[in-house]
């Protein structure tokens, strides 16, 4: 009886099949582990990067707030300086606490914005007002966004928009969700406008708004063109009547 060589036997083919399957499984497992590890590393980098950018935001805000308190004290307004310091302490505690978080509820961000705006009202001696408008369908306690994103744009209203303005300053802030699961925040003021500001002084690029753009870019698939969009508001005669800023925020 003819005996075939071992490499032509049935059991050899089975063994080769089993070994091939084991090698394929090992390769796929290693590949999957590599992909997961790369994603975890990328995620860790993004978290650290976002926290680093966020950490830069707080000193910037604190510096400007302390200047405001110093201004009140220098003119002898002790009552308002004490009120300002009390509100500032509240906002500072919230800011320091939020700096440890990657994201916070939208409701908390809005609460912090109200405290900040109340501080500015004190500083401007009630020569301004503000409105915060929210889409009724927004679940502000469930939606989470990175902290300290909106405040720099509101700050720009006071630093640039309301400088040398004769009328009472007004700030309107609104929030709504679009179909891409993004929050669209609109900050609008009735200030002197960007064109007049740029024609009378050297163009100033806010460190805070620059950091915000970097943070937004690191959070989701948002292009630099859509992350922050400015609109110069004009009346029928083409006169500047304010500025509107649209900020696109990915929901975390």
Backbone torsions as a table, in degrees:
resi	resn	phi	psi	omega
1	UNK	NA	131.9	-178.0
2	UNK	-75.9	128.5	177.3
3	UNK	-106.3	117.2	-178.8
4	UNK	-68.6	154.4	176.5
5	UNK	-61.4	155.6	-172.5
6	UNK	-60.1	-31.0	-176.5
7	UNK	-77.0	-1.5	174.6
8	UNK	-113.0	6.7	-179.4
9	UNK	-83.5	159.3	-178.6
10	UNK	-62.1	-44.4	-176.4
11	UNK	-65.5	-28.2	178.2
12	UNK	-69.4	-41.5	177.8
13	UNK	-63.1	-40.2	178.2
14	UNK	-63.1	-44.2	-179.8
15	UNK	-61.8	-44.3	178.6
16	UNK	-61.6	-41.2	179.4
17	UNK	-62.9	-44.1	-179.7
18	UNK	-64.6	-45.8	-179.9
19	UNK	-62.6	-40.8	178.8
20	UNK	-63.1	-42.3	179.3
21	UNK	-62.9	-42.6	179.7
22	UNK	-62.8	-43.5	-179.9
23	UNK	-63.9	-40.6	179.1
24	UNK	-64.8	-42.7	179.9
25	UNK	-63.4	-43.3	179.1
26	UNK	-62.5	-42.7	-179.8
27	UNK	-62.9	-46.9	-178.7
28	UNK	-64.2	-38.3	178.9
29	UNK	-63.8	-45.2	178.6
30	UNK	-63.3	-40.7	179.8
31	UNK	-64.3	-42.6	178.9
32	UNK	-64.0	-42.6	178.2
33	UNK	-62.6	-37.8	179.0
34	UNK	-65.5	-42.2	179.6
35	UNK	-64.5	-45.6	179.1
36	UNK	-61.1	-42.5	179.9
37	UNK	-63.7	-41.5	178.9
38	UNK	-63.1	-40.6	179.0
39	UNK	-65.6	-40.7	179.2
40	UNK	-65.2	-39.8	178.2
41	UNK	-65.5	-43.9	179.6
42	UNK	-62.6	-41.0	179.0
43	UNK	-64.9	-42.2	179.0
44	UNK	-62.4	-39.9	178.7
45	UNK	-63.4	-43.2	-179.9
46	UNK	-64.4	-40.6	178.7
47	UNK	-62.8	-46.8	-179.9
48	UNK	-65.3	-40.2	178.8
49	UNK	-63.3	-44.2	-179.7
50	UNK	-64.1	-41.0	178.6
51	UNK	-66.5	-35.9	178.5
52	UNK	-66.0	-43.2	177.0
53	UNK	-65.2	-38.2	179.0
54	UNK	-65.2	-37.9	179.7
55	UNK	-65.2	-30.9	177.0
56	UNK	-69.2	-27.5	-177.0
57	UNK	-68.0	-42.3	-174.0
58	UNK	-62.4	-48.7	177.0
59	UNK	-59.2	-35.4	178.4
60	UNK	-61.9	-46.5	179.7
61	UNK	-66.3	-44.1	-178.2
62	UNK	-61.0	-41.3	-179.6
63	UNK	-58.2	-46.4	-178.7
64	UNK	-69.1	-37.6	179.4
65	UNK	-66.5	-41.1	179.3
66	UNK	-65.2	-34.2	175.3
67	UNK	-63.0	-38.3	179.0
68	UNK	-64.7	-43.9	178.4
69	UNK	-63.1	-42.7	179.3
70	UNK	-61.2	-37.3	178.7
71	UNK	-64.3	-41.7	178.7
72	UNK	-64.9	-41.5	-179.3
73	UNK	-66.9	-37.8	-176.5
74	UNK	-65.5	-27.1	179.0
75	UNK	-95.6	6.8	175.9
76	UNK	78.4	17.0	179.3
77	UNK	-86.6	76.8	-174.5
78	UNK	-67.9	-38.6	-177.5
79	UNK	-62.5	-50.7	-179.2
80	UNK	-70.3	-30.2	177.7
81	UNK	-66.0	-36.7	177.2
82	UNK	-69.1	-41.4	178.3
83	UNK	-64.7	-41.6	179.2
84	UNK	-63.4	-44.4	-178.2
85	UNK	-63.6	-37.1	179.0
86	UNK	-64.3	-47.5	179.3
87	UNK	-67.8	-37.4	178.5
88	UNK	-63.1	-40.0	178.8
89	UNK	-61.5	-39.8	178.4
90	UNK	-63.6	-46.1	-179.5
91	UNK	-68.4	-35.5	179.4
92	UNK	-64.8	-42.8	177.8
93	UNK	-60.8	-43.4	179.1
94	UNK	-64.6	-39.6	-179.6
95	UNK	-64.5	-44.8	-179.8
96	UNK	-65.8	-37.6	178.6
97	UNK	-68.7	-42.4	-178.7
98	UNK	-68.7	-26.0	-178.8
99	UNK	-64.6	-17.4	177.7
100	UNK	-85.6	-9.3	-175.4
101	UNK	-107.7	143.8	175.2
102	UNK	-74.3	-32.3	179.2
103	UNK	-151.0	157.0	179.2
104	UNK	-135.3	161.0	175.7
105	UNK	-60.9	145.5	178.6
106	UNK	-58.3	-34.1	179.6
107	UNK	-61.1	-36.1	179.7
108	UNK	-72.6	-39.0	176.6
109	UNK	-60.5	-41.3	179.3
110	UNK	-65.9	-40.7	177.4
111	UNK	-60.8	-42.7	178.0
112	UNK	-64.3	-37.5	178.4
113	UNK	-64.3	-40.0	178.3
114	UNK	-62.2	-42.4	178.8
115	UNK	-63.6	-42.3	179.1
116	UNK	-62.6	-44.3	-179.3
117	UNK	-65.3	-36.6	176.1
118	UNK	-62.5	-35.8	176.4
119	UNK	-63.5	-43.0	-179.3
120	UNK	-68.0	-34.6	177.0
121	UNK	-61.8	-41.2	176.3
122	UNK	-62.1	-43.0	-176.7
123	UNK	-68.0	-35.8	-179.1
124	UNK	-92.0	10.3	175.7
125	UNK	55.1	48.6	175.3
126	UNK	63.1	22.2	178.4
127	UNK	-91.7	23.4	176.1
128	UNK	-152.8	162.5	176.9
129	UNK	-140.4	164.7	179.6
130	UNK	-145.8	156.8	174.7
131	UNK	-132.3	140.2	172.9
132	UNK	-121.7	116.3	-174.7
133	UNK	-115.3	132.2	-179.3
134	UNK	-127.0	141.8	173.3
135	UNK	-60.7	131.9	-177.1
136	UNK	-61.2	-24.5	-178.3
137	UNK	-83.5	-7.9	-179.5
138	UNK	-72.5	126.1	175.7
139	UNK	-92.5	82.0	-169.6
140	UNK	-66.4	-19.9	178.1
141	UNK	-83.3	-18.7	-178.6
142	UNK	-101.6	-33.3	179.7
143	UNK	-71.6	131.7	-179.7
144	UNK	-118.8	138.1	178.6
145	UNK	-136.3	162.6	175.5
146	UNK	-62.8	143.5	-179.2
147	UNK	-76.2	159.8	173.4
148	UNK	59.6	39.3	178.1
149	UNK	-93.5	-36.7	-170.6
150	UNK	-87.8	-34.0	-172.5
151	UNK	-52.9	-41.4	-179.6
152	UNK	-59.1	-33.4	-179.6
153	UNK	-73.2	-36.7	175.3
154	UNK	-66.8	-40.0	178.1
155	UNK	-59.4	-38.3	178.6
156	UNK	-63.5	-29.7	177.1
157	UNK	-58.9	-42.9	-176.6
158	UNK	-78.5	-37.6	-176.6
159	UNK	-73.2	-40.5	-173.9
160	UNK	-112.2	-49.5	-173.8
161	UNK	-66.2	-37.5	-173.9
162	UNK	-99.1	8.1	176.6
163	UNK	-73.8	126.6	179.3
164	UNK	64.5	24.1	177.8
165	UNK	-86.2	135.9	-177.2
166	UNK	-84.5	-37.4	-177.4
167	UNK	-81.0	171.3	177.1
168	UNK	-70.8	132.8	-178.7
169	UNK	-74.2	141.3	179.6
170	UNK	-132.9	135.1	177.4
171	UNK	-125.0	130.3	176.6
172	UNK	-120.4	130.1	179.9
173	UNK	-125.2	128.2	179.4
174	UNK	-131.7	152.8	179.7
175	UNK	-131.1	134.9	173.2
176	UNK	-151.5	157.8	-179.1
177	UNK	-104.8	136.0	177.5
178	UNK	-97.6	-175.8	-175.3
179	UNK	-75.6	-8.0	-179.4
180	UNK	-99.1	17.9	-177.8
181	UNK	58.1	46.1	176.6
182	UNK	-125.0	148.8	175.5
183	UNK	-95.5	127.2	175.7
184	UNK	-102.8	113.1	178.3
185	UNK	-103.4	128.9	178.9
186	UNK	-113.6	123.2	176.6
187	UNK	-114.9	118.6	-175.3
188	UNK	-128.4	137.4	177.2
189	UNK	-131.6	164.4	178.5
190	UNK	-106.8	34.5	-176.8
191	UNK	-76.8	-163.0	-174.3
192	UNK	-77.1	-11.5	178.7
193	UNK	88.7	158.4	-175.6
194	UNK	-73.5	-35.9	-176.2
195	UNK	-64.7	-43.1	178.6
196	UNK	-66.3	-42.0	179.8
197	UNK	-61.6	-42.8	-177.5
198	UNK	-72.3	-25.6	-179.6
199	UNK	-81.9	-16.4	-177.1
200	UNK	-105.8	-9.7	178.8
201	UNK	-154.2	168.8	177.7
202	UNK	-64.3	138.8	-178.1
203	UNK	-60.2	129.4	-178.2
204	UNK	-109.1	125.8	176.1
205	UNK	-100.6	115.0	-177.4
206	UNK	-67.6	129.3	176.3
207	UNK	-61.5	-40.6	-178.1
208	UNK	-61.1	-47.0	-178.8
209	UNK	-69.2	-31.6	176.2
210	UNK	-64.8	-42.3	178.6
211	UNK	-65.4	-39.8	179.1
212	UNK	-59.0	-44.7	179.9
213	UNK	-60.9	-41.7	178.8
214	UNK	-63.8	-39.4	179.4
215	UNK	-66.6	-42.4	179.4
216	UNK	-63.3	-40.1	-179.7
217	UNK	-65.6	-30.1	-178.1
218	UNK	-82.9	-9.7	-173.6
219	UNK	-96.8	-27.1	-175.9
220	UNK	-163.5	-178.1	-177.2
221	UNK	-82.4	74.5	180.0
222	UNK	-123.9	131.0	179.1
223	UNK	-80.4	157.0	178.3
224	UNK	-58.2	-30.4	-177.5
225	UNK	-70.1	-31.0	-177.0
226	UNK	-101.2	-12.4	-179.5
227	UNK	-62.9	-48.0	-179.9
228	UNK	-136.3	121.0	-177.8
229	UNK	-124.3	126.6	179.3
230	UNK	-101.6	141.6	174.2
231	UNK	-128.5	127.5	176.1
232	UNK	-88.0	117.2	-178.0
233	UNK	-84.3	136.2	-179.6
234	UNK	-137.8	154.1	175.6
235	UNK	-86.0	-172.8	-176.3
236	UNK	-65.1	-23.8	-179.6
237	UNK	-89.7	0.0	179.5
238	UNK	86.8	10.4	178.7
239	UNK	-81.3	142.5	180.0
240	UNK	-68.4	131.3	179.2
241	UNK	-128.8	16.1	177.3
242	UNK	141.4	-172.9	-177.8
243	UNK	-138.2	142.5	175.0
244	UNK	-122.8	133.9	178.8
245	UNK	-121.3	129.4	176.2
246	UNK	-107.4	122.8	179.5
247	UNK	-114.7	123.2	178.0
248	UNK	-96.4	118.9	-174.2
249	UNK	-118.3	118.8	175.1
250	UNK	-66.5	136.9	175.7
251	UNK	-78.4	125.8	-178.4
252	UNK	-84.9	NA	NA
